[in-house]
Amino acid sequence: MKHASVQMAEAMSDRLIEWRRYIHQHPEISFQEKYTGEYIASVLAEIPGLSIENGVAGYGVVGRFSNGEGPTIALRADIDALPIEEENICEYASRHKGVMHACGHDAHTAILLGAVHIIADQLRALDWRGTVLFLFQPAEEAIDESGRSGAVYMIEEGALEKVDAVLALHMCPWLSVGEMQVHDGASMASVDVFSGTIEGTGGHGAYPHFGTDPIWMMSRVLDTLYSLVNRRISALDPAVISVGKIEAGHASNIIPTKVLIEGTIRAYHEETREQLHDHVKASFHLADQLGGKGDCTVTRGEPALYNDAAINQALKETVTTLYPDIIIHDAPFGMGGEDFSYMTKKAPGAMFFLGCGFSDGMNRDLHTPIFDVNEDCLQMGAAIMAESAIRYVTCKEPVE
């Protein structure tokens, strides 16, 4: 016989799909999720006993079930979309030009809405103590002018005060429905941005020997940047430096006076992160030895995502109870970043990747115009999130 949480998730499959498709059709980018937040609040308003706080960290929503003193667990879903023009042709395609849910946040939100309903129905019949929080977080995909993302603002506004555990999921298009990926410890990278300049005198393209050429200097700087990970960092230590933007000049026969280079620095470990910052800055000063002037600033983004081993173990026990045939992969999630990492620094937590891939062989990768999810994963995600929270607040010996 199927577990109660699985049965309830399957019974609400149509509603999960309805919520996901509505949100997908009406995407809003980071810091602009006004109507998304209002929609979430309207769905939550139908649930008896749930307290709701709107306007958290901008347009975020926090729901809460509380029943006396006891453990507190928070479940988090991000709600913002990306500035991408959707290429999918389907009835639920984005109606907002140039904006798309290309990272699965529409699915994350629908899953958490489903989890709230399942938890509400089950806790009425259970002996439980504590608090279950539902964090619908805005602005995961971007930072504002102060360098803050939605997770930072939620933490600053007290959303994780006295929280003992925090759990989140992420869509995983490289795994099929019925599979998931977990990993203890560092599992996604810290994300920092560097912006450097190289200055020379410039001059006429016919007479480069009369001046100093910042583009020639740039070639030496780039060569150094691209060799840093291989020659300064252990091959066993995950790290990446990538250049994404170069600006220089405006005519074919004029050597410019200045070159701008921007890129990203990513690492799993804080010591490596700091080493890369120092090496990148030093690389730009090679221009000082070549007759020019180099400078570089590094802007820190989110830290590496750290998954708590005890919470992961409880998660895996829950998942295998609900879905005995599920395939669980244990591997890091890659060099992408996630601002959920701020939350797992504030409270013990974990994120897992849930398979949402199709069986047609088409690569619908994250952050692409054709990203989509196999909606069969929605009920599975809702059951897992709900049952994880239920076990946490009904367990006689909660996870330390």
C-alpha positions, 0 to 999 in steps of 0.5 A: 500500500502506498504511503499516505503522503504519496497518495495525497500527492498523487490525488492532487496531481492536477492541481500541482500541474495547474499551479506550475503552469499558471506560474510558468505562463506569468513569469517575473524576474528577480525583485519584480515578483509582485504578482507571483507573490500575490498568486502564492498567497491566494493559494495559501489562503485556502489552508486552515490554520496557516499563518501567512506573511506577505512582502517578505524580502520584497515580494516573498511569502512565508507560511507557518504552522506552529504547535507549541515548543519543539523543532523548527524546519523550514522548506524553501522554494524560489519564485523568480524567473530569468530574462530569457525568451521562451522557444517552447511551443505549448499551451502554457508557454510564457506570456511575458516577452523575454521572460521565462521560467528556465530554471524550474522555479515554477515547479519548485513553487508548485511543489511547495504549495502542494507540500503545504496542503499535504502537511496541513491535512496530515498534521491535524491527525498527528501528535506533533510539536514545533513549527513548519515554515514555508519560504517562498523566496524571491530573487534567487537568480540575481543580486541588487545594487547592494550585492544582496539576493533574496535569500540574504534579505530573507535571513536579514528579515528573520525568516530563519531565526530559531530554525533547526533545519532547512530543506530545498529541492532543485529541478534536475533535467539530466535525471529522469523522473524517479531519480534524484541526486544528493551529496554531503558537504560542498555541492555547488560553487561559490560565485564571484565576479571579477572586473579588470582593466588594462590601460596603455597609451594606445595609438595608430594601428600602423605604428604600434611601436610608438605607444603601448598596446593594452590588447597585446598586454591582455593576451598575456593576462588572459593566458595567465588567468586561464592557467591559474586553475591548472597550475595554482590549484590542485586538480582534486579541488573544484575550481573554475575561472571563466572570462565572459566579457571583453571590451576594447576599441572602436576602429580597426586602425586605432590601438585603444587605450583601455581594455575591460575584462569581466568574468567569474570565479567559482570554487567549492572551498573557502581557502581556494576561493580566497587564493583565486581572488588573489591570483586573479588580481595579481594577473592583471598587474602583469600589465604593469611590467609590460608598460601599462597599468592593470587593476582588478576588483572582485565582487563576492557572491553567494558562498558554496552550497554546503549540505548537512550529512545528517539532514541528507541521511534523514532525507534519504530514509524518507525518500526510500520509505515513500519510493522504494524503487527510486534511484539515488545518485550521490554526486556534487551538483556542479559548478553552478551557484545557488543562494540557498547556500546562505541559508545552509550557513545560517542553519543546518540544511540540504538541497537535493536535485529531483529528476525532471527529464523527458524520455525523448532524448532532447536536452532541455538544460537549465537556463536555456530557451527550451527548458521544461520539466516532466510534470510527473516529478511534481507529485514526487517532489511534494510528497518528499518535501511534505513527509520530510517536514512531518517526520521532523516535527513528529520524531521523538528523537529529532536529528541533532 
